[in-house]
C-alpha cells in the first residue's frame, strides 16, 4: 500500500479515504484472526516510515536506488 507523502495532495475525497481505511481495517482483522507466529515482509520501505519502535531484529537489504527526497 502506498505511503507517499503526496497521498493527501491535493486531497482525496472522503469516500476514497473511507475506502482506504476500510481496506486497512480488513487487512488488520485478517491478520488478527489468522494469528501468525511469524511475519516475513518483502517491501520497499525506508527509515522514514520504519522507526525504531517498529524495527525488526534484522533487515535484509537487496538493492538501493536513490530517486530524490521529499524535502
C-alpha positions as CSV (number, residue, x, y, z in Angstrom):
1,X,0.0,0.0,0.0
2,X,1.4,3.4,-1.0
3,X,2.5,5.6,1.8
4,X,3.7,8.5,-0.3
5,X,3.8,11.9,1.4
6,X,1.9,13.2,-1.6
7,X,-1.1,11.0,-0.7
8,X,-3.0,14.0,0.6
9,X,-2.2,16.4,-2.2
10,X,-4.4,17.9,-3.5
11,X,-6.5,15.8,-1.1
12,X,-8.5,12.6,-1.8
13,X,-12.3,12.6,-1.4
14,X,-13.7,11.4,1.9
15,X,-15.2,8.5,0.1
16,X,-11.7,7.3,-1.0
17,X,-10.3,7.9,2.5
18,X,-13.1,5.8,3.9
19,X,-12.4,3.0,1.3
20,X,-8.7,3.1,2.2
21,X,-9.4,2.9,6.0
22,X,-11.8,0.1,5.3
23,X,-9.2,-1.9,3.4
24,X,-6.6,-1.3,6.2
25,X,-9.2,-2.5,8.8
26,X,-10.0,-5.6,6.8
27,X,-6.3,-6.4,6.4
28,X,-5.7,-5.8,10.2
29,X,-8.7,-8.1,11.0
30,X,-7.5,-10.8,8.7
31,X,-4.0,-10.9,10.3
32,X,-5.5,-10.7,13.8
33,X,-7.8,-13.7,13.0
34,X,-5.0,-15.7,11.4
35,X,-2.8,-15.1,14.5
36,X,0.6,-15.7,12.8
37,X,3.6,-16.8,14.8
38,X,6.0,-15.2,12.3
39,X,5.6,-12.4,9.7
40,X,8.1,-12.0,6.8
41,X,7.7,-8.8,4.8
42,X,9.3,-8.2,1.4
43,X,8.7,-4.5,0.7
44,X,10.4,-1.3,-0.5
45,X,10.5,0.6,2.8
46,X,12.8,3.1,4.3
47,X,13.8,4.5,7.7
48,X,11.4,7.5,7.3
49,X,8.4,5.1,7.5
50,X,10.0,2.4,9.7
51,X,11.1,3.9,13.0
52,X,13.0,2.1,15.8
53,X,9.8,1.2,17.7
54,X,8.7,-1.0,14.8
55,X,12.2,-2.0,13.6
56,X,12.5,-5.8,13.3
57,X,15.5,-7.6,14.8
58,X,17.2,-7.7,11.3
59,X,16.6,-6.5,7.8
60,X,18.0,-7.9,4.5
61,X,18.8,-5.2,2.0
62,X,18.9,-6.4,-1.6
63,X,19.2,-3.2,-3.5
64,X,19.3,0.6,-3.2
65,X,18.5,3.3,-5.7
66,X,18.0,7.0,-4.9
67,X,15.3,8.9,-6.6
68,X,15.3,12.1,-4.6
69,X,13.8,13.2,-1.4
70,X,10.5,14.7,-0.3
71,X,12.2,17.6,1.4
